[in-house]
Amino acid sequence: IYNMVGVSVSSLNYYGDLSPKTGIFSSNISYTRPAVGLIFAHRFGPRYTLTGQFMYGTLKGSDNASADPGDTESGVYRYQRNLSFRNRIKELSAVASFDLFENDATYISRVKWTPYAFLGVSAFLHNPQGLVPANDLDGNPLPQAGEWVDLQPLGTEGQKATLLPTDANSGSSDYKKLQVAIPMGIGARFRLNEVLDFSVEFGFRYLFTDYIDDVSQNYVDLGVFGDNELAKAMSYRSNEVATPNYTYTGRDGKSYSVVQGYGSEQTNNIRGDKDDRDIFMVTTFKLTSVLGKNFHRAKFR
């Protein structure tokens, strides 16, 4: 029985509403982003380890960069939707791992390598952001142009607005920035010397939120945002890549010209898929060291 400390470097890949295709494992590899972590682990049996880790990293996705406008099945829709995000994740996790090959001697004589599986729980803070376009929907310059702004306070799917009972998003509320996830996956650990191990892990975070990308439900009538031009510009972005072909009068009495199927209150104007929660993949490289000199006498019992 012994303790370990270490560091990790990971790559994060996002799978969700802004993936290139509708498939659950569709992802834009060019948007792989790094993460770093600090590790404390306790080895408490011939096969078992409990690991606590803090990880900080970024997720990113973009319709414009990922969707193929020539893909008539889902690419045209996603390209014209033209939404994007980044999300900086701060996660604390506790994960139990089970080794395939057991070690019933001292840590000095531990096995040269072993595959393992892991499962745990994590709590993470997230905050999806969007890059502000140059102009609002009326063509006027936005003061925040070119800046990354927090999307949750804007209520891009009407969470901050008073919606009608007949609206598709009626009853929706703000999503929480503090969330829980289930880390799971497989890995392999290699002994480098008496005290150092190197590990490679491939895992997923199963999430209980569909708002890691700020996209989940339907478009809303742009008039529900009132005078908040920034909220309108971040909720609906199709005019940046396509020519408007549908005009309606919003609830604020203003006229809005949008691409049909986007940016207005209709049952089939879907912004995201609320029945399909987001996930992200974590590929991790870990370097850990056994703590303390007194562990030369440690044995499993």
Rosetta blueprint (number, residue, H / E / L):
1 I L
2 Y E
3 N E
4 M E
5 V E
6 G E
7 V E
8 S E
9 V E
10 S E
11 S E
12 L E
13 N E
14 Y E
15 Y E
16 G L
17 D L
18 L L
19 S L
20 P L
21 K L
22 T L
23 G L
24 I L
25 F L
26 S L
27 S L
28 N L
29 I H
30 S H
31 Y H
32 T L
33 R E
34 P E
35 A E
36 V E
37 G E
38 L E
39 I E
40 F E
41 A E
42 H E
43 R E
44 F L
45 G L
46 P L
47 R L
48 Y E
49 T E
50 L E
51 T E
52 G E
53 Q E
54 F E
55 M E
56 Y E
57 G E
58 T E
59 L E
60 K E
61 G E
62 S E
63 D H
64 N H
65 A H
66 S H
67 A L
68 D L
69 P L
70 G L
71 D L
72 T L
73 E L
74 S L
75 G H
76 V H
77 Y H
78 R H
79 Y H
80 Q H
81 R H
82 N L
83 L L
84 S E
85 F E
86 R E
87 N E
88 R E
89 I E
90 K E
91 E E
92 L E
93 S E
94 A E
95 V E
96 A E
97 S E
98 F E
99 D E
100 L L
101 F L
102 E L
103 N L
104 D L
105 A L
106 T L
107 Y H
108 I H
109 S H
110 R L
111 V L
112 K L
113 W E
114 T E
115 P E
116 Y E
117 A E
118 F E
119 L E
120 G E
121 V E
122 S E
123 A E
124 F E
125 L E
126 H L
127 N L
128 P E
129 Q E
130 G E
131 L E
132 V L
133 P L
134 A L
135 N E
136 D L
137 L L
138 D L
139 G L
140 N L
141 P E
142 L L
143 P L
144 Q L
145 A L
146 G L
147 E L
148 W E
149 V E
150 D E
151 L L
152 Q H
153 P H
154 L H
155 G L
156 T L
157 E L
158 G L
159 Q L
160 K L
161 A L
162 T L
163 L L
164 L L
165 P L
166 T L
167 D L
168 A L
169 N L
170 S L
171 G L
172 S L
173 S L
174 D L
175 Y L
176 K L
177 K L
178 L E
179 Q E
180 V E
181 A E
182 I E
183 P E
184 M E
185 G E
186 I E
187 G E
188 A E
189 R E
190 F E
191 R E
192 L L
193 N L
194 E L
195 V L
196 L E
197 D E
198 F E
199 S E
200 V E
201 E E
202 F E
203 G E
204 F E
205 R E
206 Y E
207 L E
208 F L
209 T L
210 D L
211 Y L
212 I L
213 D L
214 D L
215 V L
216 S L
217 Q L
218 N E
219 Y L
220 V L
221 D L
222 L H
223 G H
224 V H
225 F H
226 G L
227 D L
228 N L
229 E H
230 L H
231 A H
232 K H
233 A H
234 M H
235 S H
236 Y L
237 R L
238 S H
239 N H
240 E H
241 V L
242 A L
243 T L
244 P L
245 N L
246 Y E
247 T E
248 Y E
249 T E
250 G L
251 R L
252 D L
253 G L
254 K L
255 S E
256 Y E
257 S E
258 V E
259 V L
260 Q L
261 G L
262 Y L
263 G L
264 S L
265 E L
266 Q L
267 T L
268 N L
269 N L
270 I E
271 R L
272 G L
273 D L
274 K L
275 D L
276 D L
277 R L
278 D L
279 I E
280 F E
281 M E
282 V E
283 T E
284 T E
285 F E
286 K E
287 L E
288 T E
289 S E
290 V E
291 L L
292 G L
293 K L
294 N H
295 F H
296 H H
297 R H
298 A L
299 K L
300 F L
301 R L
